[in-house]
C-alpha cells in the first residue's frame, strides 16, 4: 500500500516526493515509506484547515460533526484488521494490546464524543443582572478554538491520534495531525479512511507526516494555528510551549511521568506487586502513566523485591506478533540505548536485581530485558527521570508522611496508586498526592468518561471527559438589555 498525507481532502505525496523509511522495531526491517513533508506542505495544510474553519459550517453544526464522527468510527471498525497489522509492525506493540487501548478500545472511545455532542450545551443562559438602572440578559457560549495542530508520539500512536482528533473535531475545530516519524502509518490510515469513507469536509482533517523537525516547528508557530495539543516528553513539551508563546496559542500538553505505586505497611504485597511489576513491562515500559516506582515500607523491602523479581522473571516477551507476549521491543535503537544508559547508571547508584540490559535472545530488534533496580538514592536518575523502558525501581519509606514526600519528589505528577487494607487511609493519601490520576486499591481511572492529564511538569489540560472537549473550546459572554415592555 502506498501511504499518502491528507491535505484539503486529497491524498497527496510530499512536495518533491520526498519520503522516509518506516522501520519495524522487532526486526529492524524497512516496512515501507511515508511522505516526508516540507514546510511548504505544512503551510498548505494550515491554509486548508483555516479555510475550512472560516468558510464552512463545520464549527457551528454540532449535529453534522456528530454524524461525521460516527461515520469515522464505523469506518475504522471495518478496517480493524488492517490497522492492527500496521500498529504492531511499526510500533512493536504486542498484538494483545491492540485488543485493548492500542486499537479496539481507541475506536470505541470515539463514542464518548459522539454521545457528548448529543446533549452538550454550547450556549447557556445566565441569570439576568441589573446595571445602570436596566436589566440585562446574558448568555455564555462555548465556541471552537479554531485551527489545531495535533502532535503525537510513537508509543500508543493510533490511540493518541484518535484521542486528539476526535476531541478537536467534536469541538468544531479543524486539525492538522502530525504523527511521530517512527509510526507514521497509524496516522495516514486514519486520514485515508476519513477522506474516503466519511463526509468530513475537505480541510477539516489534514495529516502531515515528516521526519523534519522544522516542519513540526512551523505547525506550532504558524500564525494561522490557534491551538496546539501535544503528547510526548516533558523536554519537547517545554520547547513547544515556548514556541507557541510567540502567538499566545492555546496549548494542551500531556507529558512525562515517573509515577509511584505506594504500598502502605498493611497492604497485601503478594496480591498487589505482581500487577505493578507486570504493568511496567507492558509494551516494554513505553507508557507515560505506568507506575515505574514501587514505594514500600523499609521493613518490607526484601519481601517486595523478591515478589517483583519473581514476577518479572516470568513476563512473556519477544515477538510482538505472538498473542502470548506482553512485551515487545522498544521503538528504535536510540531509545534502546537510552534505556541501557539508565540501567547502567542505576546499577552504579544502587543494586541491579534483575536484567542484563540489551537482550541477546534475538539477533535483530530493539529488545531490552525486564529490569529491577533498588537501593538507589532518592535523587538518583533512575528514581527521578522518565526512562520509558521496562525498568522498575523499588524505593523505601519510613511512614505515611515520608511515603507522600517520596511519591511527590519528582518534577512529574501524571499518575499514581495507593494500596492499603484501610481504604480511608489510602484515600487520605491519594487526595494529598500531587498527581492527575490515582488508583486506590486497584481502582481503574482510565476511561473516556474520566479526564486524564498531569500536575507539575506532566502537562497542561486534560484529555477525555467533558474537560477534553472543553480544552478545544473558547468561552464567550454575550449580554444585551432586556427588551422593554410597551
N, C-alpha and C positions, 0 to 999 in steps of 0.2 A: 504494500500500500504506500502511495506517495502522500506524505503529510504536508499540509499547507497551513499557512496562517489564515485568519479570517479578518478581513478589513472591509468595512462597509457592506457586509453581507456576502462578500465574494471570497472564495478560496484562492489564495494567491501565494506565489513564491516571494522571496525577499528581493529587494532591488539589487540587480546584478546577479541574481540567482545564487547567492552565497548560501552555504549550508554548514552545519557542524554535525559531528558524529553523536549518535545516541548509543551508549555503551552498556552492556549487560554487566552489572557488578558481580554476578555469580560466576561468570565465565570469562570476563574481560573481552568478549567478542563484540564487534560493532553490529548493532541491530539494524541500523539504517541511519538516515539523516533527518534533520529538521531545518527549516529555513533559518538563516542567520540574519535577522532583521538589522537594518541600518537606522540611523537617526531619521532619515527621510521616511522610512516605513513607520516609525513611531509617530512622526508628525501627521502622516496620513491617517493613522488610526485615531489620534486625538481629534483631528478635524472631522472625521466621520462621527465620532461619539458626540462632539459638540453640536454638529448639525442635527443629529437625531434628537438630542435633548432639547435644543432650542426651537425646532421647527415641526416636531411631531407631537402627538398627544400621549406619547409614552409616559411622561412624568405625571400626568393628571388622570389617566384612565386606569384606576386600580383593578377594575373588573377584567380588562384586557390583559393586564400584567398577570393576574391570577390564572387566566386561561393559558397564557404562554408558558408559565412555569409548570402548569400541569401537563402541557404538551411535552415540555423538555423532560420531565420526569418519566412520562410514558415512553418516550423515545429512548431514553437511557436504559430503561428496563429491557427493552427489546435488544439492546446492544451489550448486555451484561457480559456475555462470554468473550466477546472481542475485547472489551475493556479489561476484563480480568487478566487475559493473557498479556496485554500491554503493561498493566501495572506491575505484575510480577516480574516481567522481563526487564523493564527499565529501572525499577526501584529496588529490586531484590527483596521485596516484601514476601514473606511466606504466604502461600496461596490461602492458608487457613484464615489469615487476617482479612482477605478480600471478601470473606463471607460475613464480615462484620463492618467496622467503621471504614476500612480501607476502600470498600466499593459498595457492597449491597446496602449497608447501613446509610452511607452517604446519599445514595439515590433516594432512599426512603425519607431521609431527613428533609428533603425539599417540601414534603407535605406540611412541615411546620409553617413555612411562609405562605403556602397555598391556603391553609386554614386560617392563618393570622389575617390575611387580606380579606377574608370573608366578613369580619366584623370590626376591623381596626378603624377607629375614628380619626381620620386625618384632620378633621376640624371639630372643635369643641367650643360651645358657648361657655363663657364665664359669667358670674353674677354681675348684674348692672352696677355701675358706680355713679355717684353724684359728684360733679365737679363744676365749679363756676356757675352754680345755680341750675345746671342742667343734668339730666340723667343720660348716661352713655352706655351703649351696648358694646360688648367685647367678644371677639372670637379669637381662639388660638389655633393656628393652622400649623400642621407639620408638612413640609414640602421637601421633595427630593433635593439632595445636596448638589447634584449636578453630575459632572463627568468624574468618574472614579478610576484611578489606576489601582489594580489589584496585583500584588507581587507575592508569589507563593513559593514555598520550599520543596525539597525533594523527599521528605520522609513519609508524609501522607499526602501525596500530591493531588490525587483525584478528590479526596475528601475536602482538602483545604480549598481547592478550586471551587467546589460546589458551595462550601460554606460562605465564601466571599461573594461569588457571583449571584447566588440565589438571594442573599440578603440585599445586595445593592440593587438588583433588578426589581425585587419586590417593593423597595422603597421608591422606585421610579427613576433611579439613576441610569446612566449609560456607562459602559465598562470597557476598559482595556485590560485584559488579563495577560500578565507577563509571568510565565512559569519559570521554575529553575531550569537551567540548561541541562541538568542531569536527568530530568524527567519531562521532556517537552511534549511527548505524545499524550500524556494524561490530560493535557490542555487542548491540543489540536483536535483530539477526538470529540471533546465537548463542543468546540467551535464548529466542527463539521456537522455534528448531529443537530446543533441548534440552527445552523444555516439551511440544512437540507430537510429537516423534519419538523420544524416549528414555524409559527407565524411571527417570531421575534423580528421586528423590522430591521432593515439594514442599518448598521452603525450603532445599534443598541448594545450588542456584544461583539467585541473585537478581541482576537487572540494574537499576540505578538510573541514569537519565540526568538531568542537571541542568546549568544554567548558573549556579547559585548556589553560591558558594564556602562559604557557611555549611553547606550540605548535606554537602559533602566534609569539612569540618571535623568535623561531627557523626559521620561514618562513621569518622574517625580517632580521635576522643576517646571514643566511646561505651564505657561500662564493660563491655558485653557482647561487645565485639570483642576478640579475643585477639591478633591479629596484623595487621600492615599490610604489604602489598607495593606498591611504587610505582616506576614508571619515569617519568622526566621530568628537569627541570632541577635542578641542584645547589641553586639558591636555594630552590626549592619543597621539595626533599628535606630541607633544613635545617629548614624550618618543620614538615614532617610529623614529623620525628624529635623535635623539641621538643614538639609537641602530643601525640605518643604517649607521651612520658615521664611524663605525669601519672598514667598507669595501668601504666607499665612494660610496654608491649606489645612483642612481638617485632616487629622492623622489618627488612624487606628493601628495599634501595634500589639501583636501577640508574640512575645519574645521568649527568651530563655528561661530555664528553671533549674533549680537544684533542690528539689522538693524532699521533704523529710517525712518518713513514717515513724511516728513516735509510739513506742510500746511502753506503757507505764508498768510499774512493778507487779501489778496484779493481772496483766494480760496473759492470754494463753499463747505462749510462744510457738508451740508445735502446730497450732491451728492457723496462726497469722503469718509467720515468717515465710513458709513456702510460697504463699501468694505474692508477697512483696518481692522475694528473690526471683521468682519466676517471671514476674512482670518486667523486671529490669532487663531481662533477656529478650523480651518480646520485640520483634523486628530489630534485633541487635542493639537494643537500648536507644533507638533513634526516635524518641518521643519526648516532647518538651515537658509533659506533665507527669512523667514517671517519677516515683519516689525512689530516687537513686541514693538516698542516705537513710540508713536504718539506725534509729536512735534508741538505745536500750539502757536500762539501769546498769551502772558499773558492776554491780554484784552479779548480773546475769549475762555479762558479755560472752563468756566462754560458751554458754548454752546457746546463745543467739548465733554466734559464729559457726558453731557445729551444725545447727539446723540449716543455716543459709548455705553452707558448703555442701552438705548432703543434697540439698535441692538443686543447686546449680550444676553439680556433677551429673545430674540426671536429665538436664534440659535437652530435648531433641533439637538438633540444629544441623544445618548443612544446606542441601539443595532446596531453594525456596519453592520449587515445583512439587516437592514431596508434601502431601497434605498432613503428614505427621509432624513436620518440623515447625517449631515455634519461632525459630531464629534463622535468618539467612546471613548474607554479608552486610557490611556497611557499604555506603553508596559508592565510594571511589577510593583510589589509592591515597589521596590527600587526607581524607577522613580517617582511613585506617591508620596512617602514620601519626596523625594527631592523637588518636586513642592510645596508640602504643607509647607515645611520649608520656602521656598522663600515667599510664600503668608503670612505666619505668620510674617516674618521679615518685609515684605512690609507694613503690617498693623501697625506695631510698628513705622516704619520710616515715614509713610505718612498716607494716608486715603484710606481705603478699601471701594470702591464704590459698588462693586458687587462681589459675590462669597463667599461661606462659606467653601471653601476648599474641603475636601473629601465629595463626594456626598452620600446622604442617599437614593437615588432613587432606587438603586439596592442592593440586598443582596450580590451579588458576582460581581467581576470585578474591575478593577483599574481605576475607573472613578474620574475625578476632574471637578468641575463646571467651566464654563466660569467666568473669574475673571478680574476685572478692578481696577487699583490702580492709585492714583495720589497724588500730594503734597509731593513727596519724594525728598530728597536732590539729587543733581546731582551725587554724589558719592555713593548713596545707592546701595546695592547689586542687587535689582530688576531692577535698571537702568543701571547697568554695566555688569551683568553676564547673560549668556545664561541659561534660565530657562527650555526650552523645554517642555512647558505646555501651556494651553490655558489662558495665562496671558498677558494682555495689560497694559502698563504703559504710562500714559499721562504726558508729561513734557512741560514746558513753556519756551519761549524765548522772547527777547526784540526787536530784529531786525534781518535782514538777516545775518549779520555777527555773531551774537550770535547764530542763528539757525545753521549755519555751524559749529561753535565751538562745539555746543551740539551734533550735528549729528556725529561728528568725535571724541567724547570724550571717546570712549571705546577702548579696545585693538583690537576690531574686525573691519573688513572692507569688508563684504561679499556682502551686497546688500543695497538698499535704494530706496526712492521715494521722488519726489518733486511735489507739486501741486500749481499752481498759474494761475490766469486769464491772466497773462502776460507770454507768452511762452518763450520769450527771457530771462526774469528774472529767470524763473525756470531753463532753460538750463544753464545759467551762474552759478547758484548754483550747479547744477548737475555736471558740469565739474570740480568743485573745491572739490567735496566730495571725500574722500579717501576710495573708495569702488569699488569692481569689477563690479557691475552692478547697474544701476539706471534707474528707470522708471519715466518718466516725464509725468504728467497729465494722468496717466493710461497706458502709453506706455508699451507694453509687450516685455520684453527682452528674456524670456525663450523660446528657440527654439534650436534644434540640430545644426542649422547653426551658432549659436552665441556662442562664448566662455564664459564659466562660471567658476568663481573662485574668490578668495579673495585677498585683500590687508592685510597688517599687520599680525596679528595672526589668520586671517581667512584662511591662507593657502599659498601654492606654486603651480604654474602651473595652467592649465586650462583643463576643460572637454568640449567636443563638439567643433564645428567649425573645421577649419583646425588645429588650435592650439591643440586640443585634440588628433589628430593623431600624431602631431609632438612631443608631450610630451613623446612618446614612440619610438622616432627615434634618433639615433646618427647621427652626421654630420661628413663626411669625405671629405677632399680635396685631389685630386689626380692630379699631374702635370707631364708633360713629355715634352721634347724638341720637337718642331715641326719638322717633318721629313724633311731633306734637299733634295731639288730638285737636280736631276742629271743634 
